[in-house]
Amino acid sequence: MKTMPYLGAGTFRLKEQAAYDSVMMALKAGYRHIDTAQIYGNEAEVGNAMVDSNVPRKEIFLTTKVWMDKFSKETFLPSVHESLEKLKTDYVDLLLIHWPLKNEEVSMQEYLTELKAAKDQGLVKQIGVSNFTNAQLKQAIEILGEGVIYTNQVEVHPYLQNRKVVELCKANDVIVTGYMPFAYGDVLKDETIIRIADSHKATPAQIVLAWMRQNDFVTIPSSTKQKNIESNLKADSVTLSQSDLEEIATLDRNHRLANPDFAPEWD
Ligand SMILES: NC(=O)c1ccc[n+]([C@@H]2O[C@H](COP(=O)([O-])OP(=O)(O)OC[C@H]3O[C@@H](n4cnc5c(N)ncnc54)[C@H](OP(=O)(O)O)[C@@H]3O)[C@@H](O)[C@H]2O)c1
């Protein structure tokens, strides 16, 4: 089975032509991992870009996420079929529960059973969760068994290092996918990051992406600009020293951006 490349292209906020162009630029530049979601409203454009890029489907690691209003057993699998139709593919590589339900209007048992059914039916290769707290991840592992949850996609960047969540994921062999690696641009203005970037003749974004990689996080920055899409991919060739890593570790400050009113009680 394909493994998830450590660097993918995110598509949150990208609509219509911007979503198509961003995914097309990413695939042309050499990205082979694309992250979308039902709620982003761009699965059709992502699918069109994948088809038009002529990159063979089997080379692309594609993730989508089921939105919270589709968690019941009546709506879950039909929504996955709808996603596949929009994405113009007969499977996704990874299907995630986008957010846990705060008040379990649908029980976790019910929606994880549907998630597993999507895998058993061959609609998806791997299954995982997003924005799950440690208590919720433990509950999910109890329901699905060990070794089933591929990733927990959570906000991670130098200003929100999410150490407790990372520790539990690592202990259970659950990959941490860190979303919003640049804190939507905030960490790229950080003096320490800029100084380390200068010392490596790299961009601040490359420093953040190297930090993610060297901490074993998969990550999915988004960009609408060819120059940024291409230079982000070159973060591969940047290797931070132990002292760079230690300095970036001190930047942690609980600076959380994705915190809607339906968010769980964070660890
Ligand atoms: N699971 C979830 O609940 C969840 C929540 C949020 C996000 N996500 C995923 O994570 C992805 C990334 O998060 P995000 O898009 O919110 O934030 P982000 O990746 O931290 O930041 C995106 C911003 O960074 C800029 N940027 C990218 N490369 C740059 C570079 N080299 N130099 C300077 N600026 C650069 C982009 O501007 P330009 O367009 O100008 O390059 C854009 O404004 C999303 O697209 C989505 O796929 C998941």
The ligand as an ORCA input file, in Angstrom:
! r2SCAN-3c Opt
* xyz 0 1
  N      -8.403     18.891      9.648
  C      -8.721     20.141      9.864
  O      -9.635     20.461     10.653
  C      -7.949     21.218      9.177
  C      -8.052     22.555      9.623
  C      -7.324     23.525      8.956
  C      -6.499     23.182      7.889
  N      -6.424     21.880      7.473
  C      -5.599     21.491      6.304
  O      -4.313     22.059      6.454
  C      -3.996     22.810      5.303
  C      -3.053     23.944      5.632
  O      -3.641     24.889      6.498
  P      -3.941     26.387      6.061
  O      -4.050     26.431      4.591
  O      -5.088     26.860      6.862
  O      -2.688     27.195      6.616
  P      -1.104     27.169      6.336
  O      -0.749     26.109      5.379
  O      -0.433     27.251      7.660
  O      -0.883     28.595      5.666
  C      -1.326     28.886      4.378
  C      -0.839     30.302      4.077
  O       0.605     30.269      3.967
  C       0.991     30.971      2.817
  N       2.195     30.330      2.286
  C       2.351     29.076      1.819
  N       3.634     28.860      1.445
  C       4.296     30.007      1.695
  C       5.649     30.418      1.504
  N       6.553     29.584      1.015
  N       5.985     31.681      1.851
  C       5.066     32.538      2.352
  N       3.767     32.207      2.556
  C       3.390     30.957      2.225
  C      -0.175     30.866      1.856
  O      -0.197     32.022      1.050
  P      -0.017     31.964     -0.563
  O      -1.281     31.369     -1.079
  O       0.166     33.397     -0.894
  O       1.196     31.114     -0.859
  C      -1.379     30.860      2.795
  O      -1.804     32.173      3.067
  C      -5.364     23.252      4.794
  O      -5.301     23.727      3.469
  C      -6.161     22.010      4.979
  O      -5.923     21.098      3.916
  C      -7.133     20.903      8.114
*
